[in-house]
């Protein structure tokens, strides 16, 4: 039984449109992101509260019908299992950390069946792992949290994930974590019910401007480091995208028409580091990402990220992260 929920509130939005209640089922996987999940549900709640009408229903299920512990340790109750999903619901898989480990074959099979019978399905945060396991992403635009993009691409090289904050394509909805689900739901509400309701929901969420779906997830390097040097940004972005085949730093400087000394001054002035340290840290972070979500071994991770020596990689990894890559990979 779906609970009818029109919570009381002070704010009000005039709403005289005809509507048919839209139902959502959220499939909670172990270690799902509570932040992302609540960001998806709250716009639905606010739509009902602001209008005093049941525009939306929502419920939660898990694979076995038992409560699910999310990534912050809080346990969330559910209303049933995958077998209890209505044939009219939009079904969104809520995932989080360790998405490949927590992606269930049973859930993936159910998602594929629902999609093939004409229902809308989707993934929140890292829910795209389940959609990929279901085999329904080929030829579709989709996204997932930027932290997991690299490992996902290694696991599913035939699929091309986007770094957009959310996508709608072929009855498949996907969004990154954080507040991206709020943007996705507000977009849906705007399309169906107009800008007044969508804008009021944004204000209630203290979400000043709902972002466009094509907006990239990560802030640019310029924004992250408050850097105004275009040359430095071009160099740093080139380094990050060519970590496995970068060549010497002298070659990099030559490529961008400056001397090695000029390049080092730019890094010290704006990033408080050196080009060499920037490259090493970028390689280590990428290797850690690969090892956290794929079965890649330490030697292959080192090579994939541009380390010529596995022993050197292991030493630097332990220096930065306080654990050997072997122990990290096994944990």
BAROLO-294713 format. One record per atom (N, C-alpha, C): x, y, z; residue in three letters. Coordinates in pm, whole numbers, plus 50000, padded with zeros to 5 digits. Each point is the difference from the previous one (the first is absolute). Example, Ala and Ser with C-alpha at 12.3 -4.5 7.8 and 13.67 -1.06 7.14 Angstrom:
! BAROLO-294713
513194943150780ALA/499115011950000ALA/500905012050000ALA/499655010549928SER/500825011950006SER/499235010950073SER/
This chain:
! BAROLO-294713
500854988150000UNK/499155011950000UNK/500895012450000UNK/499825008849900UNK/500785012249993UNK/499435010450095UNK/500835006050077UNK/499535010050097UNK/499735013249928UNK/498825005350022UNK/499665013249947UNK/500605010450094UNK/500785009049945UNK/500705009250088UNK/499955014149941UNK/499195008450062UNK/499985014249966UNK/500345007550129UNK/501285002250026UNK/500395006450125UNK/499545014650005UNK/499775005050121UNK/499595013850019UNK/501215009149995UNK/499785012149950UNK/501055009949997UNK/499405013849982UNK/500815010250018UNK/499525013749988UNK/499995004649855UNK/501074996949927UNK/500095004549860UNK/498914993249917UNK/499575007249896UNK/498924994749915UNK/500285004049856UNK/499614991349908UNK/500145002849857UNK/498674996949933UNK/499405010149937UNK/498724997849933UNK/500174989849888UNK/499114990349997UNK/500144988949905UNK/498604995449961UNK/499595003149879UNK/498654996249957UNK/500024991049877UNK/501144993649973UNK/500104991249884UNK/499394986350029UNK/499564993749896UNK/499634986050011UNK/501284991750006UNK/499974989450077UNK/501194991750011UNK/499604985750034UNK/500914991049970UNK/499854986150042UNK/501184996750089UNK/499714995450120UNK/501074997550096UNK/501094991149940UNK/501235004450014UNK/501164992749949UNK/500694992850116UNK/500264987249982UNK/500564991850108UNK/501454996449972UNK/500815000850105UNK/501414996349993UNK/500284988950100UNK/500804990449960UNK/500574990250092UNK/501515001850002UNK/500565001850118UNK/501445001250017UNK/500544986750051UNK/500904994149923UNK/500624987350038UNK/501295003250075UNK/500044997050128UNK/501155003450083UNK/500994988550003UNK/501225002649953UNK/501084990250005UNK/500865002550123UNK/500684989850051UNK/500885002050116UNK/501015011249974UNK/500255008150102UNK/500955011049995UNK/499585011049902UNK/498675001249977UNK/499545010849912UNK/500265013550064UNK/499995010549917UNK/500255013650048UNK/498705006050053UNK/499945002850129UNK/498825006350058UNK/499825014149944UNK/501105007149978UNK/499945013449945UNK/499304999949865UNK/500434991149912UNK/499414999349865UNK/498554995650006UNK/499704990150083UNK/498634994950013UNK/499055011050047UNK/500375006950107UNK/499125010450053UNK/499875011649901UNK/501055002549921UNK/499925010549900UNK/499004996849891UNK/499754987149978UNK/499004996049902UNK/498605000550057UNK/499844996250126UNK/498664999150060UNK/499445013650038UNK/500825009050050UNK/499505012650053UNK/499235008549898UNK/500445001249875UNK/499185007749905UNK/498604994049981UNK/499874986950010UNK/498694993649988UNK/499135003750120UNK/500594999250118UNK/499275003850122UNK/499565014549993UNK/500905008749957UNK/499695014349996UNK/498925003149897UNK/500004992749889UNK/498955002149899UNK/498634997250062UNK/499884989350076UNK/498734996950067UNK/499675010250107UNK/501005003950079UNK/499775009350109UNK/499585013749948UNK/500665004949898UNK/499745013449950UNK/498635001349933UNK/499574989149936UNK/498745000449926UNK/498824994550080UNK/500304992550106UNK/498944993450074UNK/499364988749922UNK/500704994849901UNK/499484989249915UNK/501014988749992UNK/499484988149978UNK/500894988449987UNK/500484998649856UNK/500945008649965UNK/500574999349866UNK/500904987849989UNK/500664996650112UNK/500954988949999UNK/499754990350115UNK/500244987349974UNK/500144989650100UNK/501444994949993UNK/500504994950109UNK/501324993749999UNK/500064989450108UNK/500844990349977UNK/500214989450097UNK/501404994449979UNK/500484992450096UNK/501344994249993UNK/499914984950009UNK/500864993249926UNK/500094985550009UNK/501484996150007UNK/500244987950045UNK/501344994249996UNK/499894986149938UNK/501124993949972UNK/499974986949935UNK/499244989850083UNK/500225000150133UNK/499374989850085UNK/498915005750091UNK/499675012849985UNK/498965005950084UNK/500475004350137UNK/501304998650027UNK/500565003950130UNK/500545014249994UNK/500075006850116UNK/500595013450003UNK/501414999949941UNK/500425011549950UNK/501305001049933UNK/500855010550071UNK/501254996550024UNK/500935009450061UNK/500685008149890UNK/499905013250010UNK/500625008449898UNK/501465002750035UNK/500675007649915UNK/501455001450013UNK/500415007550125UNK/499095007650063UNK/500365007050123UNK/499644992250125UNK/499554987549984UNK/499704991350114UNK/498585000550048UNK/499185009249947UNK/498605000950039UNK/499204989149927UNK/499114993350073UNK/499184989549939UNK/498645005749962UNK/499594997149878UNK/498745005249946UNK/499034988649976UNK/498785001250048UNK/498984989949980UNK/499435000549859UNK/499404989049957UNK/499424999249866UNK/498574995050008UNK/499305000749886UNK/498604996149994UNK/499774986449936UNK/501074993449954UNK/499824987149937UNK/501234995849922UNK/499804990649908UNK/501094994749918UNK/499815004249855UNK/500944996149915UNK/499895002749857UNK/498744993849941UNK/499524989250060UNK/498814993449948UNK/498735008050024UNK/500075010350085UNK/498825007950035UNK/499865012649916UNK/500865001849899UNK/499975012349921UNK/498795000049907UNK/499305011249999UNK/498845001549912UNK/500455001049855UNK/499164995649909UNK/500325000449857UNK/499935014149943UNK/499585009750081UNK/499925013849952UNK/501065009150061UNK/500814994850090UNK/500995008350069UNK/501225003049913UNK/500595011750022UNK/501375002549955UNK/500914994550109UNK/500994992149962UNK/500814992550097UNK/501455004949994UNK/500475005850110UNK/501345006050004UNK/500874992750102UNK/501144995149953UNK/500944992750085UNK/500915009950070UNK/500014999650133UNK/500835008950081UNK/501234992350047UNK/501155004449955UNK/501244993250037UNK/500945010450061UNK/501224995850029UNK/500965009050063UNK/501404994549988UNK/500644997250113UNK/501384994949997UNK/499994985149969UNK/501144995249952UNK/500154986049960UNK/498874995649907UNK/499755007649893UNK/498814997249918UNK/500054986649928UNK/501194995649957UNK/500054987249929UNK/499724988550096UNK/500555000750120UNK/499784989450099UNK/498534999550041UNK/499365011550009UNK/498635000550049UNK/498934999049892UNK/500444999349874UNK/499044998449890UNK/499604985249993UNK/498744997350025UNK/499494986350008UNK/499504995249864UNK/500304987549966UNK/499514994249876UNK/498474999349999UNK/499414996850113UNK/498544999150007UNK/499375013649974UNK/500565010550061UNK/499475013449977UNK/500185004049854UNK/501184997249944UNK/500265003549860UNK/499014992949907UNK/499744987350026UNK/499064992549916UNK/498605005950008UNK/499605004250119UNK/498695006150017UNK/499925013549928UNK/501065007750008UNK/500035013049932UNK/499894997949849UNK/500724990349947UNK/499914997249856UNK/498584996049961UNK/499354991850080UNK/498644995649971UNK/499035011950001UNK/500145008650101UNK/499115011550010UNK/500195009449881UNK/501245002249963UNK/500285008949887UNK/499444994249870UNK/500174987249980UNK/499524993849877UNK/498485000049990UNK/499335000350115UNK/498545000349996UNK/499465014349993UNK/500915009749986UNK/499575013749973UNK/500095009750113UNK/500534995950116UNK/500095009150113UNK/501265008649994UNK/499945011450067UNK/501175008550015UNK/500864994550114UNK/501304999149976UNK/500934995550104UNK/501155010050005UNK/500804999150105UNK/501125009350008UNK/500954996750112UNK/501055008150008UNK/501024998150102UNK/500385013250063UNK/500095000150133UNK/500395011850075UNK/501394997850059UNK/500855009949991UNK/501394999550046UNK/500784989949916UNK/500184987750049UNK/500704989849921UNK/499054988949954UNK/498725003149994UNK/499024990049957UNK/500224995149858UNK/500775007449920UNK/500274995849862UNK/500724986549996UNK/500704996150108UNK/500624986850002UNK/498954989149985UNK/498875001450069UNK/498934990149990UNK/499385000349861UNK/499835011949943UNK/499445001049866UNK/500944993849897UNK/501305001650020UNK/500974993749910UNK/499944984950013UNK/499904995050123UNK/499894985750022UNK/498714994749938UNK/498975008249996UNK/498744996049938UNK/500094999849848UNK/501055006249945UNK/500204999749856UNK/499115009449922UNK/499595011350060UNK/499075008849932UNK/500595013749965UNK/501305001950022UNK/500595013249979UNK/500615001949862UNK/500194989449924UNK/500625001249869UNK/499185009649913UNK/500665010449949UNK/499325009649915UNK/499255010950074UNK/500034999850132UNK/499315010250080UNK/500985010050059UNK/499525012250017UNK/500755009850078UNK/499754997050148UNK/501065000050080UNK/499854997350143UNK/501185005950075UNK/499845000950131UNK/501055005650083UNK/500034993250135UNK/501045002850076UNK/500144995650139UNK/500995009350067UNK/500184998550130UNK/500865009150074UNK/501415000149943UNK/500605012049989UNK/501305001549936UNK/501094991650067UNK/499884997750130UNK/501034992450071UNK/500104985749945UNK/498914995049943UNK/499944986249955UNK/500104998549849UNK/500135011149927UNK/500014999449854UNK/501164991849946UNK/501205002250053UNK/501174993149947UNK/499884985050018UNK/499644995550120UNK/499874985750025UNK/498874994149916UNK/498925007449983UNK/498894995049918UNK/500464997949856UNK/500765009549947UNK/500474998849862UNK/500964988349983UNK/500784997050103UNK/500864988249994UNK/499164987250002UNK/498944999950081UNK/499154988250012UNK/499124998049878UNK/499525010949941UNK/499094999249885UNK/500555008649886UNK/501084995749935UNK/500635008349896UNK/499115002249878UNK/498994991549982UNK/499115001649885UNK/498945010750022UNK/499895005050122UNK/499015010250032UNK/500695013450022UNK/499355010749961UNK/500595013350012UNK/499195008550097UNK/500485001150121UNK/499315007950102UNK/500295014849980UNK/499025008250036UNK/500145014549992UNK/500375005550137UNK/500605011950002UNK/500245006650130UNK/498965010850026UNK/498844999249930UNK/498905009150028UNK/499414997150137UNK/499235009550055UNK/499454997750132UNK/498784990849995UNK/499265000049888UNK/498904990549985UNK/499654998449852UNK/499324989049967UNK/499594997449862UNK/498624993449999UNK/499265002449892UNK/498774992849970UNK/500174994349859UNK/499874987049984UNK/500154994249867UNK/499374986149994UNK/499084997849907UNK/499404987049975UNK/499394993750126UNK/499235007850074UNK/499404995650125UNK/501044996050103UNK/501195005549988UNK/501074997650098UNK/500445013550056UNK/499815001650132UNK/500415012250069UNK/501254996850083UNK/500995008349991UNK/501184998250085UNK/500475013650051UNK/500614999950116UNK/500565012450054UNK/501164996650091UNK/500855010150019UNK/501114998650094UNK/499485001350143UNK/500894999450095UNK/499605000950140UNK/499865014450044UNK/500155002250131UNK/499895013350055UNK/498625005949975UNK/499955012149949UNK/498735006749973UNK/499514998149858UNK/500724992349917UNK/499584998049862UNK/498604993949988UNK/499594990750090UNK/498624994949990UNK/498955010950016UNK/500305010250080UNK/499065011250013UNK/499845007149866UNK/501105002449932UNK/499925006449868UNK/499194991349903UNK/500224987050004UNK/499294991049910UNK/498495000350026UNK/499614999250127UNK/498584999950033UNK/499355013549971UNK/500685010950026UNK/499445013149970UNK/499825001749850UNK/500944994849923UNK/499855000349854UNK/498754992549958UNK/499804988250057UNK/498814992149969UNK/498725007750037UNK/499995006250116UNK/498835007550045UNK/499765012049910UNK/501055006849958UNK/499845011549912UNK/499404995649867UNK/500484989049945UNK/499474995249872UNK/498514996650010UNK/499614994250112UNK/498614995350014UNK/499055010850051UNK/500495008850090UNK/499095008950071UNK/500405014749998UNK/501075003249928UNK/500335013949981UNK/501025005850096UNK/500425012349968UNK/501105006450072UNK/499615005150138UNK/498735003550021UNK/499615005450130UNK/500204989650110UNK/499464988149980UNK/500164989550101UNK/501464995950012UNK/500684998249887UNK/501414995850004UNK/500865010550071UNK/499755012849969UNK/500795010550063UNK/499745001250149UNK/498744997950040UNK/499695000650143UNK/500674988550075UNK/500024988349939UNK/500694988650061UNK/501495003050015UNK/500605005949896UNK/501425003950008UNK/500245009250119UNK/499115009750018UNK/500155009450112UNK/499864992950134UNK/499054990650008UNK/499824992650125UNK/501224991450032UNK/500664995149898UNK/501224991950020UNK/501245008750022UNK/499805013549998UNK/501145009350004UNK/500974996749887UNK/499434995949889UNK/500734996149880UNK/499775011349901UNK/500815010550011UNK/499695012749935UNK/499634998649853UNK/500814992649925UNK/499734998249858UNK/500154985349966UNK/498944993949947UNK/500094986249956UNK/500944999249880UNK/500964991250006UNK/501024999449897UNK/499514992549876UNK/500545003849886UNK/499694993449873UNK/500654986349999UNK/499354990549930UNK/500514986250002UNK/501404998849940UNK/500395009349912UNK/501304998849935UNK/501145005650085UNK/499695005850114UNK/501075005350084UNK/500894988650050UNK/501305002349998UNK/500944990050046UNK/499964998850152UNK/500334988050048UNK/499924997550144UNK/501105007150078UNK/501244998549955UNK/501125005350076UNK/500255014649964UNK/500385007550101UNK/500455013649973UNK/501274999349917UNK/500205009849917UNK/501225000449921UNK/501205002050092UNK/501164997049947UNK/501225002650078UNK/500105014850034UNK/499565008449908UNK/500065014450026UNK/499195003750123UNK/498804993950013UNK/499175003150116UNK/500554993550126UNK/500494987649989UNK/500504992950117UNK/501185007350064UNK/500935004649917UNK/501205006350053UNK/499965015349991UNK/498875005549954UNK/499885014449980UNK/501155005249914UNK/500194993149889UNK/501125003049910UNK/499515008349882UNK/500715010849972UNK/499635008649887UNK/500964998449883UNK/500984991350013UNK/500974997849892UNK/499484989449903UNK/499585004249881UNK/499514990549900UNK/501084989849963UNK/501225004649991UNK/501104991149963UNK/500154988750101UNK/499945003350128UNK/500154989850103UNK/498854990049994UNK/498775004849981UNK/498854991149992UNK/500154990549882UNK/500435005149888UNK/500194991549882UNK/501044989250027UNK/501085003850066UNK/501064990350030UNK/499504989550098UNK/499345004350109UNK/499534990650102UNK/498964990449942UNK/499085005149919UNK/498994991249940UNK/500634990249903UNK/501025004449926UNK/500724990849911UNK/500674989050081UNK/500635003750110UNK/500664990150085UNK/499004989750051UNK/498845004550049UNK/499014990950057UNK/499444990249898UNK/499935004149876UNK/499424991249897UNK/501034991449928UNK/501295001950031UNK/501054992149934UNK/500974994150102UNK/499474995850114UNK/500874995350108UNK/500804987649962UNK/499444991449913UNK/500684987549967UNK/501025001749888UNK/500035011749935UNK/500925002149888UNK/500455014649995UNK/500375005250113UNK/500245014350010UNK/501335004349941UNK/501024991650006UNK/501335004249959UNK/500665008350108UNK/501095006849965UNK/500735007950099UNK/499315013450022UNK/500285006050115UNK/499445013250029UNK/500585010649907UNK/501234998049955UNK/500585009249901UNK/499194999649870UNK/499594988049961UNK/499194998649879UNK/498645006850016UNK/499414998850120UNK/498715006450026UNK/500145015149990UNK/501035005550063UNK/500215014549994UNK/500195004549855UNK/500804992749926UNK/500255003449859UNK/498704999849920UNK/499164990250028UNK/498734998749929UNK/499145012650016UNK/500105006650116UNK/499185011850026UNK/500775013149986UNK/501184999149942UNK/500745012049962UNK/500605007850113UNK/500334993050112UNK/500675006850111UNK/501184991450044UNK/500855005650086UNK/501134992350051UNK/499574991850121UNK/500814990050034UNK/499734991950119UNK/499965008950124UNK/500905009850008UNK/500045008850117UNK/498745008550008UNK/499525005149887UNK/498765007850001UNK/498824991550046UNK/499954987749954UNK/498914991150039UNK/500044997450149UNK/501184997850055UNK/500124997550144UNK/499575012250081UNK/500325012049951UNK/499575012150070UNK/498485001150003UNK/499354996649890UNK/498545000549994UNK/499374990550102UNK/500534987950009UNK/499454990350095UNK/500225004550143UNK/501185005450031UNK/500265004550137UNK/499135011950036UNK/499815009349907UNK/499255012250028UNK/498534997250023UNK/499394991749915UNK/498564998250004UNK/499534987450071UNK/500854989750006UNK/499564987350058UNK/500834995850120UNK/501025007950033UNK/500864997150115UNK/500594986049991UNK/500374995949881UNK/500624986949980UNK/500905000949878UNK/500614989049964UNK/500844999449881UNK/499324991549894UNK/500365001649873UNK/499424991449897UNK/500214985250028UNK/501184996550051UNK/500304986050028UNK/499064994450107UNK/499815007650109UNK/499094995350107UNK/498574999349951UNK/499605009549916UNK/498644999949946UNK/499754987449919UNK/500954996349918UNK/499864988049917UNK/499974987450085UNK/500914999250097UNK/500054988150085UNK/498704998250077UNK/499495010750060UNK/498754999050074UNK/498844996349909UNK/499965005849882UNK/498944996649906UNK/500064985349962UNK/501194994849981UNK/500154985749967UNK/499594991150117UNK/500365004050120UNK/499654992050117UNK/498494999750023UNK/499355011649985UNK/498545000450018UNK/499304991549896UNK/500505000549877UNK/499384991949895UNK/500204985250028UNK/501184996150043UNK/500264986050031UNK/499114995250114UNK/499855008350103UNK/499134996250112UNK/498574998149954UNK/499555008749911UNK/498644998649947UNK/499834986849926UNK/500984996549919UNK/499934987449925UNK/499974988050095UNK/500845000250101UNK/500084988650090UNK/498804998850092UNK/499335011150025UNK/498874999650092UNK/498784993449938UNK/499875000349868UNK/498764995449939UNK/500194990149886UNK/501234995949973UNK/500234989849899UNK/500924989350059UNK/500174989449925UNK/500874989050045UNK/501435001549948UNK/500355011949954UNK/501345002349947UNK/501064997350107UNK/501114993649960UNK/501064997550099UNK/500905012250012UNK/500874999550099UNK/500825011750033UNK/500925003749885UNK/500644990149937UNK/500935002949890UNK/499285006549883UNK/498824995049966UNK/499255005749888UNK/499485013950033UNK/499615002350125UNK/499555013350041UNK/501145010049989UNK/501194995850042UNK/501175008749991UNK/500295003649854UNK/499974990049913UNK/500295002449858UNK/498935008649936UNK/498734997650035UNK/498895007549940UNK/500045014750035UNK/500685003250111UNK/500045013950045UNK/501365006549978UNK/500884993349926UNK/501245006349959UNK/501214997450085UNK/499924990750098UNK/501184996650080UNK/500794989149927UNK/501275002449979UNK/500844990249932UNK/500464988950092UNK/499935002350130UNK/500464990250098UNK/498904997350102UNK/499614987350017UNK/498984996450098UNK/500485002750142UNK/501314998150025UNK/500525002350135UNK/499975014850035UNK/500345008449903UNK/499925014550023UNK/498565004150025UNK/499094994649922UNK/498585002850018UNK/499564996150141UNK/500404988250046UNK/499594995250132UNK/500515009150111UNK/501255004549987UNK/500565008950102UNK/499245013250006UNK/499765005849885UNK/499315012949998UNK/498564998750046UNK/499354989249963UNK/498624997650041UNK/499914999550153UNK/500904992650062UNK/499984998850146UNK/500345013350066UNK/500915007749941UNK/500355013150055UNK/498785009250007UNK/499174999649896UNK/498865009149991UNK/498794994850076UNK/499694987149985UNK/498744994750053UNK/500174991950129UNK/501244997850043UNK/500234993350127UNK/499794985049999UNK/499834994149883UNK/499804985749986UNK/500604995749868UNK/500514987849993UNK/500584995349876UNK/498884997749898UNK/500305001049870UNK/498974997249901UNK/499484985750007UNK/500874990850041UNK/499574986050013UNK/498924998750108UNK/500265006550116UNK/499024999450108UNK/498735007749965UNK/500185011349931UNK/498825007949961UNK/499134992049903UNK/500624993549905UNK/499264992449901UNK/499274988250063UNK/500594994250107UNK/499414988350064UNK/498915003750100UNK/499915012650039UNK/499055004050104UNK/498575000849948UNK/
